[in-house]
Amino acid sequence: MPVGAASANLTVQNGGVPYIFSQLPHGMQDVLLVLIIFAFFSCGSAVQGAGSRLAFSYARDGALPGSKWISEVSQRFKTPANALFGGALVTVVFIGLAFAAPTHDVKIWFITYPANTNVLVSLVSFGVSGIYLSFLLTVIGSMIARRRGWIPAGKFRLGRWAWPVSVVALVYLALMLVNVVFPSGLTSGRAYFNLDWITLLVMAVITLVGIVVFFAAHRGREIGEHLTDTAVTGTTVAAGATGTADTVAASTAAVSAQPDPVAPQPEEP
């Protein structure tokens, strides 16, 4: 097996997974292939479920174009079937990007798109950095909300450790994001994940698309017009009002008044 800083590039240049198989005994090849099949299937199912759930959550609050259709729940299966179908359709469309690959290096200002690299690989390269970016934005959002007086619902809370944990998470995620996306050249080991500037370019494109979708869905409306679920079953509050002290106090009191399903209930006489 290849070792060293250039091992990733060497593996890709020699065919990727088939090259890895050729370096293993015949018996190990079958075992590794079965593991890869299960890994791809499980990861694909997880992404499909997470993506459809996220789309359904946004559509339920009217934050996506076509929210009414996406947020519909199947009466038969009790699942967001339209969101699942939409996620599968987008996946099928993206498969077509695997056939789009330049035969020579393409210069885009100071960015070099490497030859024989299909567009799907460039999009997938965002997957590694995108995970860190999504969690980083979540941590930043939670810190801003906490600074404005947000009190998390539920029984598990970090208490006085909330800020230290948030700061450590912020620093770690920011450093890892920079480590992954930093453009250090196509010949570096990092290029296996970011293709030099390509991942940053994809992030910029996705950001622009997100801005367009945001304004297309909201059309200048205030976020307070959307409804956000609270921890209390059957109740909703305006998202713009969740930061007020009265709303937080009322929500906390309502949660506390709910019976604990785990605690033993007194028997009726």
C-alpha positions as YAML, in Angstrom:
chain: A
units: angstrom
residues:
- id: 1
  name: MET
  ca: [0.00, 0.00, 0.00]
- id: 2
  name: PRO
  ca: [1.28, 3.51, -0.78]
- id: 3
  name: VAL
  ca: [2.39, 5.59, 2.18]
- id: 4
  name: GLY
  ca: [3.47, 9.19, 2.69]
- id: 5
  name: ALA
  ca: [2.01, 12.61, 1.98]
- id: 6
  name: ALA
  ca: [1.44, 11.88, -1.72]
- id: 7
  name: SER
  ca: [-0.34, 8.55, -1.15]
- id: 8
  name: ALA
  ca: [-3.81, 10.03, -1.70]
- id: 9
  name: ASN
  ca: [-2.89, 11.56, -5.05]
- id: 10
  name: LEU
  ca: [-1.10, 8.35, -6.09]
- id: 11
  name: THR
  ca: [-4.16, 6.31, -5.24]
- id: 12
  name: VAL
  ca: [-6.46, 8.58, -7.26]
- id: 13
  name: GLN
  ca: [-4.12, 8.69, -10.25]
- id: 14
  name: ASN
  ca: [-3.98, 4.90, -10.38]
- id: 15
  name: GLY
  ca: [-7.71, 4.30, -10.33]
- id: 16
  name: GLY
  ca: [-8.92, 4.87, -6.77]
- id: 17
  name: VAL
  ca: [-10.70, 1.89, -5.21]
- id: 18
  name: PRO
  ca: [-9.57, -0.66, -7.89]
- id: 19
  name: TYR
  ca: [-5.98, 0.36, -7.21]
- id: 20
  name: ILE
  ca: [-6.48, -0.19, -3.47]
- id: 21
  name: PHE
  ca: [-7.95, -3.64, -4.20]
- id: 22
  name: SER
  ca: [-4.95, -4.57, -6.33]
- id: 23
  name: GLN
  ca: [-2.66, -4.03, -3.33]
- id: 24
  name: LEU
  ca: [-4.56, -6.51, -1.13]
- id: 25
  name: PRO
  ca: [-4.77, -10.32, -1.01]
- id: 26
  name: HIS
  ca: [-7.67, -11.81, -2.97]
- id: 27
  name: GLY
  ca: [-9.65, -12.75, 0.15]
- id: 28
  name: MET
  ca: [-9.30, -9.30, 1.65]
- id: 29
  name: GLN
  ca: [-10.56, -7.74, -1.58]
- id: 30
  name: ASP
  ca: [-13.97, -9.43, -1.18]
- id: 31
  name: VAL
  ca: [-14.21, -8.46, 2.49]
- id: 32
  name: LEU
  ca: [-13.31, -4.85, 1.76]
- id: 33
  name: LEU
  ca: [-15.75, -4.71, -1.15]
- id: 34
  name: VAL
  ca: [-18.62, -5.92, 1.07]
- id: 35
  name: LEU
  ca: [-17.72, -3.31, 3.70]
- id: 36
  name: ILE
  ca: [-17.63, -0.56, 1.07]
- id: 37
  name: ILE
  ca: [-21.05, -1.62, -0.27]
- id: 38
  name: PHE
  ca: [-22.58, -1.49, 3.20]
- id: 39
  name: ALA
  ca: [-20.85, 1.84, 3.92]
- id: 40
  name: PHE
  ca: [-22.16, 3.44, 0.73]
- id: 41
  name: PHE
  ca: [-25.67, 2.10, 1.26]
- id: 42
  name: SER
  ca: [-25.83, 3.23, 4.90]
- id: 43
  name: CYS
  ca: [-24.35, 6.66, 4.14]
- id: 44
  name: GLY
  ca: [-26.69, 7.13, 1.19]
- id: 45
  name: SER
  ca: [-29.72, 6.19, 3.28]
- id: 46
  name: ALA
  ca: [-28.61, 8.51, 6.09]
- id: 47
  name: VAL
  ca: [-28.08, 11.45, 3.74]
- id: 48
  name: GLN
  ca: [-31.38, 10.76, 1.99]
- id: 49
  name: GLY
  ca: [-33.24, 10.71, 5.31]
- id: 50
  name: ALA
  ca: [-31.45, 13.75, 6.73]
- id: 51
  name: GLY
  ca: [-31.87, 15.79, 3.55]
- id: 52
  name: SER
  ca: [-35.58, 15.05, 3.23]
- id: 53
  name: ARG
  ca: [-36.15, 15.77, 6.92]
- id: 54
  name: LEU
  ca: [-34.34, 19.09, 6.62]
- id: 55
  name: ALA
  ca: [-36.33, 20.02, 3.51]
- id: 56
  name: PHE
  ca: [-39.58, 19.06, 5.25]
- id: 57
  name: SER
  ca: [-38.64, 21.13, 8.33]
- id: 58
  name: TYR
  ca: [-37.92, 24.24, 6.25]
- id: 59
  name: ALA
  ca: [-40.99, 23.73, 4.07]
- id: 60
  name: ARG
  ca: [-43.22, 23.26, 7.11]
- id: 61
  name: ASP
  ca: [-42.30, 26.82, 8.14]
- id: 62
  name: GLY
  ca: [-42.79, 28.10, 4.60]
- id: 63
  name: ALA
  ca: [-39.09, 28.81, 4.10]
- id: 64
  name: LEU
  ca: [-38.66, 27.06, 0.72]
- id: 65
  name: PRO
  ca: [-40.14, 27.57, -2.74]
- id: 66
  name: GLY
  ca: [-42.94, 25.04, -3.17]
- id: 67
  name: SER
  ca: [-43.21, 24.63, 0.60]
- id: 68
  name: LYS
  ca: [-46.84, 23.48, 0.45]
- id: 69
  name: TRP
  ca: [-45.98, 20.51, -1.77]
- id: 70
  name: ILE
  ca: [-42.74, 19.60, 0.04]
- id: 71
  name: SER
  ca: [-44.34, 19.70, 3.50]
- id: 72
  name: GLU
  ca: [-47.20, 17.34, 2.63]
- id: 73
  name: VAL
  ca: [-47.28, 14.14, 4.70]
- id: 74
  name: SER
  ca: [-48.43, 10.89, 3.14]
- id: 75
  name: GLN
  ca: [-51.68, 9.74, 4.71]
- id: 76
  name: ARG
  ca: [-50.76, 6.14, 3.97]
- id: 77
  name: PHE
  ca: [-47.14, 6.01, 5.11]
- id: 78
  name: LYS
  ca: [-47.22, 8.91, 7.60]
- id: 79
  name: THR
  ca: [-43.96, 10.23, 6.15]
- id: 80
  name: PRO
  ca: [-43.00, 13.34, 4.12]
- id: 81
  name: ALA
  ca: [-43.15, 11.39, 0.85]
- id: 82
  name: ASN
  ca: [-42.79, 14.46, -1.37]
- id: 83
  name: ALA
  ca: [-39.65, 15.59, 0.44]
- id: 84
  name: LEU
  ca: [-38.20, 12.08, 0.09]
- id: 85
  name: PHE
  ca: [-39.09, 11.97, -3.61]
- id: 86
  name: GLY
  ca: [-37.61, 15.42, -4.17]
- id: 87
  name: GLY
  ca: [-34.36, 14.39, -2.50]
- id: 88
  name: ALA
  ca: [-34.15, 11.26, -4.64]
- id: 89
  name: LEU
  ca: [-34.86, 13.27, -7.79]
- id: 90
  name: VAL
  ca: [-32.10, 15.77, -7.03]
- id: 91
  name: THR
  ca: [-29.70, 12.85, -6.49]
- id: 92
  name: VAL
  ca: [-30.59, 11.33, -9.87]
- id: 93
  name: VAL
  ca: [-30.10, 14.69, -11.59]
- id: 94
  name: PHE
  ca: [-26.70, 15.14, -9.96]
- id: 95
  name: ILE
  ca: [-25.58, 11.75, -11.27]
- id: 96
  name: GLY
  ca: [-25.54, 13.35, -14.71]
- id: 97
  name: LEU
  ca: [-22.74, 15.63, -13.51]
- id: 98
  name: ALA
  ca: [-20.45, 12.57, -13.43]
- id: 99
  name: PHE
  ca: [-20.32, 12.67, -17.24]
- id: 100
  name: ALA
  ca: [-19.19, 16.31, -17.39]
- id: 101
  name: ALA
  ca: [-15.40, 16.49, -17.18]
- id: 102
  name: PRO
  ca: [-12.95, 18.71, -19.12]
- id: 103
  name: THR
  ca: [-10.16, 16.92, -20.98]
- id: 104
  name: HIS
  ca: [-7.69, 19.68, -20.15]
- id: 105
  name: ASP
  ca: [-7.02, 22.10, -17.30]
- id: 106
  name: VAL
  ca: [-9.50, 24.99, -17.29]
- id: 107
  name: LYS
  ca: [-8.40, 28.40, -16.05]
- id: 108
  name: ILE
  ca: [-11.06, 30.42, -14.21]
- id: 109
  name: TRP
  ca: [-9.27, 33.63, -13.31]
- id: 110
  name: PHE
  ca: [-6.67, 32.45, -10.76]
- id: 111
  name: ILE
  ca: [-8.41, 29.08, -10.23]
- id: 112
  name: THR
  ca: [-7.35, 25.98, -12.14]
- id: 113
  name: TYR
  ca: [-9.97, 23.31, -12.68]
- id: 114
  name: PRO
  ca: [-7.97, 20.08, -13.11]
- id: 115
  name: ALA
  ca: [-8.41, 17.98, -16.24]
- id: 116
  name: ASN
  ca: [-10.44, 14.75, -16.14]
- id: 117
  name: THR
  ca: [-12.17, 15.82, -12.91]
- id: 118
  name: ASN
  ca: [-15.92, 15.49, -13.32]
- id: 119
  name: VAL
  ca: [-18.26, 18.10, -11.91]
- id: 120
  name: LEU
  ca: [-19.80, 15.61, -9.50]
- id: 121
  name: VAL
  ca: [-16.42, 15.10, -7.79]
- id: 122
  name: SER
  ca: [-16.13, 18.87, -7.38]
- id: 123
  name: LEU
  ca: [-19.56, 19.02, -5.81]
- id: 124
  name: VAL
  ca: [-18.86, 16.08, -3.51]
- id: 125
  name: SER
  ca: [-15.60, 17.73, -2.43]
- id: 126
  name: PHE
  ca: [-17.82, 20.20, -0.61]
- id: 127
  name: GLY
  ca: [-19.22, 17.33, 1.48]
- id: 128
  name: VAL
  ca: [-16.19, 17.13, 3.78]
- id: 129
  name: SER
  ca: [-15.91, 20.88, 4.43]
- id: 130
  name: GLY
  ca: [-19.68, 21.31, 4.31]
- id: 131
  name: ILE
  ca: [-20.11, 19.17, 7.41]
- id: 132
  name: TYR
  ca: [-17.75, 21.38, 9.40]
- id: 133
  name: LEU
  ca: [-19.35, 24.52, 7.98]
- id: 134
  name: SER
  ca: [-22.89, 23.43, 8.86]
- id: 135
  name: PHE
  ca: [-21.97, 22.58, 12.44]
- id: 136
  name: LEU
  ca: [-19.94, 25.78, 12.76]
- id: 137
  name: LEU
  ca: [-22.92, 27.88, 11.67]
- id: 138
  name: THR
  ca: [-25.13, 25.96, 14.11]
- id: 139
  name: VAL
  ca: [-22.76, 26.70, 17.00]
- id: 140
  name: ILE
  ca: [-22.55, 30.36, 16.04]
- id: 141
  name: GLY
  ca: [-26.34, 30.57, 15.83]
- id: 142
  name: SER
  ca: [-26.76, 28.95, 19.24]
- id: 143
  name: MET
  ca: [-24.24, 31.34, 20.79]
- id: 144
  name: ILE
  ca: [-26.05, 34.36, 19.34]
- id: 145
  name: ALA
  ca: [-29.40, 33.01, 20.55]
- id: 146
  name: ARG
  ca: [-28.01, 32.25, 23.99]
- id: 147
  name: ARG
  ca: [-26.57, 35.77, 24.20]
- id: 148
  name: ARG
  ca: [-30.06, 37.12, 23.50]
- id: 149
  name: GLY
  ca: [-31.56, 35.12, 26.35]
- id: 150
  name: TRP
  ca: [-32.51, 31.85, 24.68]
- id: 151
  name: ILE
  ca: [-33.12, 28.99, 27.11]
- id: 152
  name: PRO
  ca: [-32.98, 25.51, 25.53]
- id: 153
  name: ALA
  ca: [-36.06, 23.36, 26.05]
- id: 154
  name: GLY
  ca: [-35.83, 19.81, 27.35]
- id: 155
  name: LYS
  ca: [-34.36, 18.13, 30.38]
- id: 156
  name: PHE
  ca: [-30.73, 17.98, 29.23]
- id: 157
  name: ARG
  ca: [-28.92, 21.29, 29.55]
- id: 158
  name: LEU
  ca: [-25.25, 22.18, 29.84]
- id: 159
  name: GLY
  ca: [-25.88, 24.81, 32.49]
- id: 160
  name: ARG
  ca: [-22.75, 26.80, 33.33]
- id: 161
  name: TRP
  ca: [-20.75, 24.65, 30.88]
- id: 162
  name: ALA
  ca: [-22.78, 25.92, 27.92]
- id: 163
  name: TRP
  ca: [-20.46, 28.79, 27.04]
- id: 164
  name: PRO
  ca: [-17.14, 26.91, 27.53]
- id: 165
  name: VAL
  ca: [-18.39, 24.00, 25.40]
- id: 166
  name: SER
  ca: [-19.68, 26.38, 22.73]
- id: 167
  name: VAL
  ca: [-16.38, 28.29, 22.58]
- id: 168
  name: VAL
  ca: [-14.31, 25.10, 22.33]
- id: 169
  name: ALA
  ca: [-16.63, 23.79, 19.60]
- id: 170
  name: LEU
  ca: [-16.39, 27.11, 17.73]
- id: 171
  name: VAL
  ca: [-12.58, 27.13, 17.79]
- id: 172
  name: TYR
  ca: [-12.27, 23.47, 16.81]
- id: 173
  name: LEU
  ca: [-14.76, 23.66, 13.94]
- id: 174
  name: ALA
  ca: [-13.26, 26.90, 12.60]
- id: 175
  name: LEU
  ca: [-9.72, 25.45, 12.63]
- id: 176
  name: MET
  ca: [-10.83, 22.21, 10.98]
- id: 177
  name: LEU
  ca: [-12.76, 24.10, 8.31]
- id: 178
  name: VAL
  ca: [-9.71, 26.21, 7.47]
- id: 179
  name: ASN
  ca: [-7.54, 23.08, 7.49]
- id: 180
  name: VAL
  ca: [-9.79, 21.35, 4.96]
- id: 181
  name: VAL
  ca: [-10.54, 24.21, 2.55]
- id: 182
  name: PHE
  ca: [-7.18, 26.02, 2.62]
- id: 183
  name: PRO
  ca: [-5.98, 26.09, -1.02]
- id: 184
  name: SER
  ca: [-2.43, 24.71, -0.86]
- id: 185
  name: GLY
  ca: [-2.09, 23.61, -4.48]
- id: 186
  name: LEU
  ca: [-3.21, 20.65, -6.58]
- id: 187
  name: THR
  ca: [-0.08, 18.67, -5.71]
- id: 188
  name: SER
  ca: [-0.63, 18.77, -1.94]
- id: 189
  name: GLY
  ca: [-2.33, 16.02, 0.04]
- id: 190
  name: ARG
  ca: [-5.11, 18.46, 0.96]
- id: 191
  name: ALA
  ca: [-6.05, 18.71, -2.73]
- id: 192
  name: TYR
  ca: [-7.65, 15.27, -2.41]
- id: 193
  name: PHE
  ca: [-10.38, 16.96, -0.34]
- id: 194
  name: ASN
  ca: [-10.61, 20.47, -1.76]
- id: 195
  name: LEU
  ca: [-9.09, 20.38, -5.29]
- id: 196
  name: ASP
  ca: [-7.20, 23.55, -4.39]
- id: 197
  name: TRP
  ca: [-9.68, 26.43, -4.86]
- id: 198
  name: ILE
  ca: [-12.55, 24.31, -6.21]
- id: 199
  name: THR
  ca: [-14.23, 23.59, -2.85]
- id: 200
  name: LEU
  ca: [-14.18, 27.28, -1.94]
- id: 201
  name: LEU
  ca: [-15.68, 28.03, -5.36]
- id: 202
  name: VAL
  ca: [-18.45, 25.48, -4.76]
- id: 203
  name: MET
  ca: [-19.12, 27.01, -1.33]
- id: 204
  name: ALA
  ca: [-19.45, 30.45, -2.95]
- id: 205
  name: VAL
  ca: [-21.88, 29.10, -5.58]
- id: 206
  name: ILE
  ca: [-24.00, 27.33, -2.94]
- id: 207
  name: THR
  ca: [-24.07, 30.54, -0.88]
- id: 208
  name: LEU
  ca: [-25.31, 32.54, -3.85]
- id: 209
  name: VAL
  ca: [-27.96, 29.93, -4.64]
- id: 210
  name: GLY
  ca: [-29.03, 29.98, -0.99]
- id: 211
  name: ILE
  ca: [-29.39, 33.77, -1.04]
- id: 212
  name: VAL
  ca: [-31.52, 33.57, -4.19]
- id: 213
  name: VAL
  ca: [-33.72, 30.85, -2.68]
- id: 214
  name: PHE
  ca: [-34.04, 32.80, 0.56]
- id: 215
  name: PHE
  ca: [-35.37, 35.90, -1.15]
- id: 216
  name: ALA
  ca: [-37.50, 33.88, -3.57]
- id: 217
  name: ALA
  ca: [-39.18, 32.07, -0.67]
- id: 218
  name: HIS
  ca: [-39.48, 35.00, 1.74]
- id: 219
  name: ARG
  ca: [-39.98, 37.87, -0.70]
- id: 220
  name: GLY
  ca: [-38.96, 40.36, 1.96]
- id: 221
  name: ARG
  ca: [-41.20, 38.94, 4.69]
- id: 222
  name: GLU
  ca: [-39.99, 39.00, 8.26]
- id: 223
  name: ILE
  ca: [-38.88, 35.70, 9.74]
- id: 224
  name: GLY
  ca: [-41.46, 36.23, 12.49]
- id: 225
  name: GLU
  ca: [-44.19, 35.29, 10.02]
- id: 226
  name: HIS
  ca: [-42.97, 31.70, 10.04]
- id: 227
  name: LEU
  ca: [-44.10, 29.35, 12.76]
- id: 228
  name: THR
  ca: [-41.61, 27.42, 14.84]
- id: 229
  name: ASP
  ca: [-42.45, 24.42, 16.98]
- id: 230
  name: THR
  ca: [-41.93, 24.73, 20.71]
- id: 231
  name: ALA
  ca: [-41.19, 21.92, 23.13]
- id: 232
  name: VAL
  ca: [-44.86, 21.83, 24.13]
- id: 233
  name: THR
  ca: [-46.90, 19.46, 22.02]
- id: 234
  name: GLY
  ca: [-49.67, 21.13, 20.08]
- id: 235
  name: THR
  ca: [-48.46, 24.71, 20.54]
- id: 236
  name: THR
  ca: [-46.54, 27.07, 18.29]
- id: 237
  name: VAL
  ca: [-45.11, 30.52, 18.69]
- id: 238
  name: ALA
  ca: [-43.94, 33.11, 16.22]
- id: 239
  name: ALA
  ca: [-40.24, 32.69, 15.55]
- id: 240
  name: GLY
  ca: [-39.67, 36.41, 15.96]
- id: 241
  name: ALA
  ca: [-41.02, 36.27, 19.49]
- id: 242
  name: THR
  ca: [-38.96, 33.40, 20.83]
- id: 243
  name: GLY
  ca: [-36.25, 35.72, 22.05]
- id: 244
  name: THR
  ca: [-38.46, 37.66, 24.43]
- id: 245
  name: ALA
  ca: [-38.33, 37.00, 28.14]
- id: 246
  name: ASP
  ca: [-42.12, 36.56, 28.41]
- id: 247
  name: THR
  ca: [-42.19, 33.90, 25.71]
- id: 248
  name: VAL
  ca: [-39.21, 32.06, 27.19]
- id: 249
  name: ALA
  ca: [-40.77, 32.11, 30.65]
- id: 250
  name: ALA
  ca: [-44.15, 30.93, 29.34]
- id: 251
  name: SER
  ca: [-42.57, 28.16, 27.29]
- id: 252
  name: THR
  ca: [-40.44, 27.01, 30.22]
- id: 253
  name: ALA
  ca: [-43.44, 26.99, 32.54]
- id: 254
  name: ALA
  ca: [-45.48, 25.04, 30.02]
- id: 255
  name: VAL
  ca: [-42.71, 22.46, 29.63]
- id: 256
  name: SER
  ca: [-42.38, 22.10, 33.38]
- id: 257
  name: ALA
  ca: [-46.13, 21.54, 33.68]
- id: 258
  name: GLN
  ca: [-46.04, 18.57, 31.33]
- id: 259
  name: PRO
  ca: [-46.08, 15.17, 33.10]
- id: 260
  name: ASP
  ca: [-42.88, 13.19, 32.95]
- id: 261
  name: PRO
  ca: [-43.59, 10.02, 30.92]
- id: 262
  name: VAL
  ca: [-40.73, 8.22, 32.66]
- id: 263
  name: ALA
  ca: [-41.61, 9.11, 36.25]
- id: 264
  name: PRO
  ca: [-44.12, 6.81, 37.97]
- id: 265
  name: GLN
  ca: [-47.61, 8.24, 38.07]
- id: 266
  name: PRO
  ca: [-49.82, 7.97, 41.21]
- id: 267
  name: GLU
  ca: [-52.44, 5.26, 41.02]
- id: 268
  name: GLU
  ca: [-56.05, 6.28, 40.95]
- id: 269
  name: PRO
  ca: [-58.08, 5.17, 43.99]
...
